Amino acid sequence: MLKVTALLTAIFLPVYVYATADFPSHFGNSPYSFDKTNTPSSTFIVSDQGQDNDVYLKRDDTKTFDYQFSLKIDRYVGDVARLKSNKLISEKFTISMPVFDVDNESAFEDCDYDGEPEHLTHEIDEVYFNGEKIGILSGANELWAKNSFELDISKLNLPTYPGEVAENLIQIRIDAGNEFVELSSGTIGCKKWAVEIDYVTLEYEVVDPVLLIVGLGGSPDVMTSDQSNYIGLMDKLGIPYQIVSHDFSAEIDSCISGETPSFIEHGRNVRSVAVEFADTLKTNKFNLIAHSKGGLDSRWFIKNINAEPLSVSVGLMDNSVVKNVLAVNSLVTHSTPHYGTVVADAIDYNDIFHEFITIPVKAILTDICDLKTDIATEFTRRHDIPKEIKFLAIGANIDADKDGKVDNVENLHNQLPSRILATKTFLKIRDVKEYVVEEKYAALYWPQQSPPLTIPVFTPVANDEPQLNDSLVSLKSAMTGDATKTVATIGNHNTVLRANPNGDIWTGAQEIVREEALTGMLKWSVGNENN
């Protein structure tokens, strides 16, 4: 095995890191090494060391085919018909092979040794794909030449379910033009020409699968509920997906000065799910769609797999396993507090929710500490999204009618079910920029303690201008500066994740994602001008 190393620009620090792809090295006589074309993967399949590779042969009339190469695909791509209708899989795929000594001129030769030369055709080596003739080889006498054949994707055998291995056969009949030539002696057939095949490759394009990453609380309902039904969008597109959910809160106390353990814990969960799903689908690359805090967990995951590359199995090369490093193609965040939220500050400083949430319940929600504005802002700065990852950041404004308050329609389906509470948090984010510590302390007598617990007194600082928000996250925080593209929508913290839920006053975020994926900046589609 040769470990082929590709240099990648460092994502987060001004240094370089190296990621590796593991596959058998090129073995053969041609000057066209396959890894100079592409890296073997789940969409670039190579047969280089089979029993028919690198053998110089004439036609064998005891066989139907003289060469046979098996290209096995274990990548499950999803619903091919839906992928094709949405241009998420290439319309064509390509078969390529370097061939040696394909003679393109006719010749005279005494094939039956009776002293009378026969006029033979030039070399005709027929190529078959899964039993269907697709063309003939071309080349020149005693020279190597690269041959390619393009076929409709419908002719490609792909797995119909995860775990299946689909086989595609490339077969070649040598010197077919002289197989039935009548010789001067009356006998049939002459074996004149010979050829050698170095390797065979098969290449197609397809969208990467999707990880749906949930936010605070970890419930998958935000992706699966009848109102949200984000998985319905994936089904319509034909894309394999996996929801990344987690326990209600981090198992460790995230309220640690200067640390963000909840992002680490839930980011590790994203990594674990990604590795398992990669093994199921036999792919190494994903598109991420995250809601709320899930976008910050995604930042940790992206930086982690760059700093500590993980190799996963992506296919077969003859009888050897091919591995590529885990990677992310694109990221979409819905109302992620990239710069934190004043609501988290207010909860921590007991300036909000005191009539709604008791201190014991607040203690359970330890993830909230990591969403404070100073902590999340610094975390985002240290976990910048690499430029090569296409990043769409979506935010929302709950105040559809711009009257400065939240009504029942605007709060419909919100994760804050109380309109009164949603109004309180909406106004807090709109009006408060940050909290500062006063040089005095207050005593807290809950529960009864001796001596009393003293806490600092925090004073809110007014925003320079009103901050539009979805009742939990401001547009400014959601539409982060390192995004490739930002979109402001009308909706609350839950409906920002949905298709158009309440008529014309709402912006359907799923429609935005679909448009950006198929014809816009996310570039999920293949075979068009966006790629």
Number of C-alpha atoms within 10 A of each C-alpha: 10 10 12 14 11 12 10 13 15 15 19 16 12 8 9 13 16 14 20 17 20 22 23 18 15 19 14 17 16 21 11 18 16 24 13 7 9 13 19 25 26 29 21 21 26 32 23 24 21 15 11 18 19 20 14 14 15 16 24 15 14 7 9 11 17 18 21 18 25 18 20 24 26 24 28 24 27 25 16 21 14 16 22 19 12 18 20 27 25 19 19 17 20 16 19 17 23 24 27 25 20 25 23 15 11 11 14 12 15 16 21 17 11 10 11 14 15 17 16 23 19 18 28 21 23 18 21 18 20 15 11 12 13 14 15 17 24 19 18 15 14 12 12 22 19 15 15 15 17 14 14 11 18 13 13 18 16 21 20 16 15 17 14 14 18 16 16 19 16 22 21 24 23 30 25 21 19 21 18 11 17 15 20 16 12 9 12 14 18 23 17 20 22 18 23 22 24 27 26 23 22 24 19 18 20 22 24 24 26 24 21 24 30 26 24 20 15 19 17 16 15 23 23 14 12 11 17 22 18 20 21 14 17 17 16 12 22 22 22 20 19 16 20 23 22 19 11 15 19 22 14 12 16 22 18 12 9 12 14 20 20 25 26 20 18 31 24 17 17 24 21 14 17 24 19 12 21 20 18 17 24 26 29 25 21 21 23 23 24 27 26 25 29 29 28 30 25 29 21 26 25 24 20 17 17 22 17 13 17 18 19 23 24 29 29 24 25 19 11 13 15 25 24 24 20 24 20 21 19 24 25 25 29 31 35 31 31 31 26 30 29 27 26 21 24 22 18 19 17 16 17 18 17 12 7 9 12 10 16 9 10 17 14 14 18 22 27 24 26 28 28 22 23 16 20 23 19 14 23 19 13 14 20 18 23 19 11 12 17 20 25 25 26 26 32 33 27 31 22 21 12 10 8 15 17 24 17 13 13 24 25 18 18 21 15 18 12 13 19 15 17 26 19 18 23 27 19 24 25 22 19 20 18 20 18 11 12 10 8 10 12 11 12 13 12 9 10 9 9 7 9 13 13 12 13 14 17 19 14 18 12 15 14 9 10 15 20 23 30 32 31 28 31 29 24 19 22 29 25 22 14 17 21 19 17 19 15 20 23 23 32 31 27 24 31 30 30 22 20 20 19 15 8 9 14 22 23 21 25 20 14 16 20 16 14 17 20 19 18 15 18 25 20 25 25 21 14 12 8 14 12
